[in-house]
Amino acid sequence: MSTRRNDSGFRTAAAPHPQRLLAIYLNDHLAGASSGVALIRRMARTHRGRASGPVLAELAGQIAADRESLREFLTALDVPAQWPRVVVGRLAEKTGRIKLNGRLVRRSPLSDVLELEVMRLGVEGKASLWRSLRTVAETDPRLDGAALDRLLDRARRQADVLEELRVRAARRAFAPDAAPGTGPGTAGAGTAVTHG
């Protein structure tokens, strides 16, 4: 590790190169994106045949496309994908399936709430990524600022849809008598995913 003296005479570690920091940051998000794609696809399969199935399937397609956009940005910035990080992210997603949801064998309504919360947080993180890259785009012509603006707008819409589904799932799990017929299994009439 290289060191340098600061004004007080103490040795400190040299600051990491910005490109190295960017590579770590983007690869962490790529790992998270891969986990998110796996989760939302599984959710869409679980809800196939229900009113929310098409909404989740559309979200799955968009979120997978967002991951491809991230890969394109890595290529544009000469950042190699670190596949071991991606594999670790996928393993974390699979491990996350083992949770206490109140049932040992059958799927619990709590599973819907927890998965939708995880996806909502993931989309919020993705929006932060697009904002960070938008800042980089101000001085780096390799990044398309307009494309990042579109991705950020789509992330906001995705978060809105996931929040609506999450609220319905919470109502179904925790107060089913208050609003019968709601939840991810019946969402659809008021929920739309817009293309972007």
Disulfide bonds with the S-S distance in Angstrom:
none
